[in-house]
Amino acid sequence: MNILLCVGNIMRGDDGVGPYIAKKFKKSEWLCIDSGTAPENFTGVIKQKGPELLVIVDIADMGLEPGAVRIINKESIPRAHFSTHSIPLSFFIDYVQPYCGEVILIGIQKKESPYRIGLSKKVKEAADKLIKIISDEEWDKLNQL
């Protein structure tokens, strides 16, 4: 079993990309979780399921073009700004890593300020493409977004 953990807040513009993806993602071999802004609340589920692959998706400020998608290694997390977490994602990953085969953190570059509801066009387009990539497990296509 694989887990897709989608992080974000729908009331903060592009930060709602995680919940958007969670709502749209449909793949029977995956457990998809909308963690809101507290992924740490789902550590018990992750420990219990022991996924082969845990994919975490969140909006990030990576200094790229809006809608750019990147796999972010744990060591780079301090350089990418994730906006709405009570604990740093690096701590979260350290905690769940022993219960998972592999953990992948995917960041989507934000465009809009957090003071609006709804995703910007570029982020929504990137999210839709990312859903297909994860569903089809075509990880090499991430570099094309």
ZADO-1210 file (C-alpha; in nm, 4 decimals, padded with zeros to 6 digits):
<atoms>
<atom x="00.0000" y="00.0000" z="00.0000" code="MET" pos="1"/>
<atom x="00.1064" y="00.3576" z="-00.0760" code="ASN" pos="2"/>
<atom x="-00.0084" y="00.6736" z="00.1000" code="ILE" pos="3"/>
<atom x="-00.0581" y="01.0167" z="-00.0540" code="LEU" pos="4"/>
<atom x="-00.0562" y="01.2777" z="00.2234" code="LEU" pos="5"/>
<atom x="-00.1896" y="01.6114" z="00.1011" code="CYS" pos="6"/>
<atom x="-00.1127" y="01.9154" z="00.3155" code="VAL" pos="7"/>
<atom x="-00.2708" y="02.2604" z="00.3087" code="GLY" pos="8"/>
<atom x="-00.5456" y="02.5051" z="00.3940" code="ASN" pos="9"/>
<atom x="-00.8241" y="02.5777" z="00.1432" code="ILE" pos="10"/>
<atom x="-00.8800" y="02.9206" z="00.2991" code="MET" pos="11"/>
<atom x="-00.5300" y="03.0428" z="00.2035" code="ARG" pos="12"/>
<atom x="-00.5141" y="03.0609" z="-00.1752" code="GLY" pos="13"/>
<atom x="-00.2587" y="02.8298" z="-00.3318" code="ASP" pos="14"/>
<atom x="-00.1964" y="02.6652" z="00.0064" code="ASP" pos="15"/>
<atom x="-00.5205" y="02.4776" z="-00.0697" code="GLY" pos="16"/>
<atom x="-00.3455" y="02.2661" z="-00.3344" code="VAL" pos="17"/>
<atom x="-00.3081" y="01.9704" z="-00.0961" code="GLY" pos="18"/>
<atom x="-00.6800" y="01.9451" z="-00.0156" code="PRO" pos="19"/>
<atom x="-00.7583" y="02.0001" z="-00.3850" code="TYR" pos="20"/>
<atom x="-00.5397" y="01.7046" z="-00.4837" code="ILE" pos="21"/>
<atom x="-00.6843" y="01.4891" z="-00.2035" code="ALA" pos="22"/>
<atom x="-01.0359" y="01.5545" z="-00.3284" code="LYS" pos="23"/>
<atom x="-00.9505" y="01.4705" z="-00.6915" code="LYS" pos="24"/>
<atom x="-00.7114" y="01.1750" z="-00.6434" code="PHE" pos="25"/>
<atom x="-00.8739" y="00.8351" z="-00.7025" code="LYS" pos="26"/>
<atom x="-00.6501" y="00.5283" z="-00.7069" code="LYS" pos="27"/>
<atom x="-00.7550" y="00.2112" z="-00.5274" code="SER" pos="28"/>
<atom x="-00.4003" y="00.1005" z="-00.4400" code="GLU" pos="29"/>
<atom x="-00.3417" y="00.4251" z="-00.2544" code="TRP" pos="30"/>
<atom x="-00.4700" y="00.5669" z="00.0717" code="LEU" pos="31"/>
<atom x="-00.5169" y="00.9391" z="00.0119" code="CYS" pos="32"/>
<atom x="-00.5278" y="01.1638" z="00.3199" code="ILE" pos="33"/>
<atom x="-00.6203" y="01.5318" z="00.3367" code="ASP" pos="34"/>
<atom x="-00.4177" y="01.6240" z="00.6437" code="SER" pos="35"/>
<atom x="-00.5119" y="01.9910" z="00.6411" code="GLY" pos="36"/>
<atom x="-00.2359" y="02.1879" z="00.8109" code="THR" pos="37"/>
<atom x="-00.1473" y="01.9146" z="01.0617" code="ALA" pos="38"/>
<atom x="00.0151" y="01.6135" z="00.8929" code="PRO" pos="39"/>
<atom x="00.1440" y="01.5093" z="01.2348" code="GLU" pos="40"/>
<atom x="-00.2136" y="01.4108" z="01.3260" code="ASN" pos="41"/>
<atom x="-00.1817" y="01.1188" z="01.0821" code="PHE" pos="42"/>
<atom x="00.1385" y="00.9595" z="01.2117" code="THR" pos="43"/>
<atom x="-00.0656" y="00.6806" z="01.3725" code="GLY" pos="44"/>
<atom x="-00.2231" y="00.5882" z="01.0392" code="VAL" pos="45"/>
<atom x="00.1162" y="00.5935" z="00.8692" code="ILE" pos="46"/>
<atom x="00.2698" y="00.3745" z="01.1415" code="LYS" pos="47"/>
<atom x="-00.0224" y="00.1312" z="01.1263" code="GLN" pos="48"/>
<atom x="-00.0269" y="00.1008" z="00.7451" code="LYS" pos="49"/>
<atom x="00.3510" y="00.0919" z="00.6998" code="GLY" pos="50"/>
<atom x="00.3340" y="00.2131" z="00.3388" code="PRO" pos="51"/>
<atom x="00.5874" y="00.1072" z="00.0796" code="GLU" pos="52"/>
<atom x="00.5740" y="00.4664" z="-00.0430" code="LEU" pos="53"/>
<atom x="00.4611" y="00.7824" z="00.1367" code="LEU" pos="54"/>
<atom x="00.4197" y="01.0830" z="-00.0927" code="VAL" pos="55"/>
<atom x="00.3690" y="01.4185" z="00.0769" code="ILE" pos="56"/>
<atom x="00.2388" y="01.7049" z="-00.1383" code="VAL" pos="57"/>
<atom x="00.2378" y="02.0676" z="-00.0269" code="ASP" pos="58"/>
<atom x="00.2621" y="02.4183" z="-00.1647" code="ILE" pos="59"/>
<atom x="00.6082" y="02.5700" z="-00.1277" code="ALA" pos="60"/>
<atom x="00.8013" y="02.8831" z="-00.2022" code="ASP" pos="61"/>
<atom x="01.1073" y="02.7508" z="-00.3821" code="MET" pos="62"/>
<atom x="01.1867" y="03.0638" z="-00.5803" code="GLY" pos="63"/>
<atom x="01.0637" y="02.9062" z="-00.9062" code="LEU" pos="64"/>
<atom x="00.7969" y="02.9907" z="-01.1612" code="GLU" pos="65"/>
<atom x="00.4410" y="02.9522" z="-01.0279" code="PRO" pos="66"/>
<atom x="00.3152" y="02.5961" z="-01.0741" code="GLY" pos="67"/>
<atom x="00.6652" y="02.4433" z="-01.0882" code="ALA" pos="68"/>
<atom x="00.6753" y="02.1010" z="-00.9240" code="VAL" pos="69"/>
<atom x="00.9837" y="01.9537" z="-00.7586" code="ARG" pos="70"/>
<atom x="01.0804" y="01.6627" z="-00.5408" code="ILE" pos="71"/>
<atom x="01.2408" y="01.8208" z="-00.2366" code="ILE" pos="72"/>
<atom x="01.5002" y="01.6206" z="-00.0472" code="ASN" pos="73"/>
<atom x="01.4866" y="01.6452" z="00.3288" code="LYS" pos="74"/>
<atom x="01.8127" y="01.8389" z="00.3472" code="GLU" pos="75"/>
<atom x="01.6653" y="02.1119" z="00.1229" code="SER" pos="76"/>
<atom x="01.3520" y="02.1660" z="00.3311" code="ILE" pos="77"/>
<atom x="01.4970" y="02.4653" z="00.5207" code="PRO" pos="78"/>
<atom x="01.5545" y="02.6393" z="00.1838" code="ARG" pos="79"/>
<atom x="01.1948" y="02.5816" z="00.0680" code="ALA" pos="80"/>
<atom x="00.9328" y="02.7670" z="00.2676" code="HIS" pos="81"/>
<atom x="00.6237" y="02.5694" z="00.3663" code="PHE" pos="82"/>
<atom x="00.3685" y="02.8034" z="00.5123" code="SER" pos="83"/>
<atom x="00.1140" y="02.6522" z="00.7464" code="THR" pos="84"/>
<atom x="00.2695" y="02.3784" z="00.9581" code="HIS" pos="85"/>
<atom x="00.2929" y="02.3554" z="01.3311" code="SER" pos="86"/>
<atom x="00.6091" y="02.1433" z="01.2993" code="ILE" pos="87"/>
<atom x="00.8710" y="02.1482" z="01.0229" code="PRO" pos="88"/>
<atom x="00.8167" y="01.8822" z="00.7567" code="LEU" pos="89"/>
<atom x="01.1751" y="01.7642" z="00.8092" code="SER" pos="90"/>
<atom x="01.0840" y="01.6613" z="01.1680" code="PHE" pos="91"/>
<atom x="00.7688" y="01.4929" z="01.0436" code="PHE" pos="92"/>
<atom x="00.9630" y="01.2977" z="00.7797" code="ILE" pos="93"/>
<atom x="01.2270" y="01.1938" z="01.0354" code="ASP" pos="94"/>
<atom x="00.9514" y="01.0586" z="01.2585" code="TYR" pos="95"/>
<atom x="00.7596" y="00.8580" z="00.9946" code="VAL" pos="96"/>
<atom x="01.0581" y="00.7401" z="00.7866" code="GLN" pos="97"/>
<atom x="01.1195" y="00.4218" z="00.9929" code="PRO" pos="98"/>
<atom x="00.7619" y="00.3071" z="00.9170" code="TYR" pos="99"/>
<atom x="00.7817" y="00.3626" z="00.5409" code="CYS" pos="100"/>
<atom x="00.9753" y="00.2056" z="00.2584" code="GLY" pos="101"/>
<atom x="01.0319" y="00.5442" z="00.0931" code="GLU" pos="102"/>
<atom x="00.9194" y="00.9014" z="00.1606" code="VAL" pos="103"/>
<atom x="00.8924" y="01.1567" z="-00.1192" code="ILE" pos="104"/>
<atom x="00.8133" y="01.5233" z="-00.0558" code="LEU" pos="105"/>
<atom x="00.6719" y="01.7088" z="-00.3556" code="ILE" pos="106"/>
<atom x="00.6495" y="02.0874" z="-00.3522" code="GLY" pos="107"/>
<atom x="00.4395" y="02.2986" z="-00.5875" code="ILE" pos="108"/>
<atom x="00.5548" y="02.6584" z="-00.6298" code="GLN" pos="109"/>
<atom x="00.2879" y="02.9021" z="-00.5128" code="LYS" pos="110"/>
<atom x="00.1779" y="03.2061" z="-00.7102" code="LYS" pos="111"/>
<atom x="-00.0827" y="03.3962" z="-00.5170" code="GLU" pos="112"/>
<atom x="-00.0775" y="03.5510" z="-00.1747" code="SER" pos="113"/>
<atom x="-00.2563" y="03.3540" z="00.0972" code="PRO" pos="114"/>
<atom x="-00.5262" y="03.6190" z="00.1294" code="TYR" pos="115"/>
<atom x="-00.7710" y="03.4683" z="-00.1182" code="ARG" pos="116"/>
<atom x="-00.9773" y="03.1544" z="-00.1536" code="ILE" pos="117"/>
<atom x="-00.9112" y="02.9209" z="-00.4444" code="GLY" pos="118"/>
<atom x="-00.6072" y="02.8158" z="-00.6414" code="LEU" pos="119"/>
<atom x="-00.4291" y="03.0263" z="-00.8989" code="SER" pos="120"/>
<atom x="-00.4564" y="02.8960" z="-01.2556" code="LYS" pos="121"/>
<atom x="-00.0921" y="02.7796" z="-01.2772" code="LYS" pos="122"/>
<atom x="-00.1075" y="02.5916" z="-00.9460" code="VAL" pos="123"/>
<atom x="-00.4378" y="02.4237" z="-01.0370" code="LYS" pos="124"/>
<atom x="-00.2941" y="02.3125" z="-01.3734" code="GLU" pos="125"/>
<atom x="00.0176" y="02.1758" z="-01.2001" code="ALA" pos="126"/>
<atom x="-00.1988" y="01.9932" z="-00.9440" code="ALA" pos="127"/>
<atom x="-00.4060" y="01.8270" z="-01.2169" code="ASP" pos="128"/>
<atom x="-00.0896" y="01.7113" z="-01.3960" code="LYS" pos="129"/>
<atom x="00.0598" y="01.5883" z="-01.0693" code="LEU" pos="130"/>
<atom x="-00.2520" y="01.3822" z="-00.9932" code="ILE" pos="131"/>
<atom x="-00.2065" y="01.2011" z="-01.3244" code="LYS" pos="132"/>
<atom x="00.1647" y="01.1475" z="-01.2688" code="ILE" pos="133"/>
<atom x="00.1089" y="00.9967" z="-00.9240" code="ILE" pos="134"/>
<atom x="-00.1877" y="00.7882" z="-01.0430" code="SER" pos="135"/>
<atom x="00.0159" y="00.6482" z="-01.3311" code="ASP" pos="136"/>
<atom x="00.3331" y="00.6305" z="-01.1178" code="GLU" pos="137"/>
<atom x="00.5290" y="00.8066" z="-01.3920" code="GLU" pos="138"/>
<atom x="00.7783" y="00.9725" z="-01.1596" code="TRP" pos="139"/>
<atom x="01.0151" y="01.0680" z="-01.4430" code="ASP" pos="140"/>
<atom x="00.7497" y="01.3126" z="-01.5700" code="LYS" pos="141"/>
<atom x="00.7829" y="01.5242" z="-01.2540" code="LEU" pos="142"/>
<atom x="01.0853" y="01.6910" z="-01.4085" code="ASN" pos="143"/>
<atom x="00.8629" y="01.8170" z="-01.6919" code="GLN" pos="144"/>
<atom x="00.6360" y="02.0228" z="-01.4669" code="LEU" pos="145"/>
</atoms>
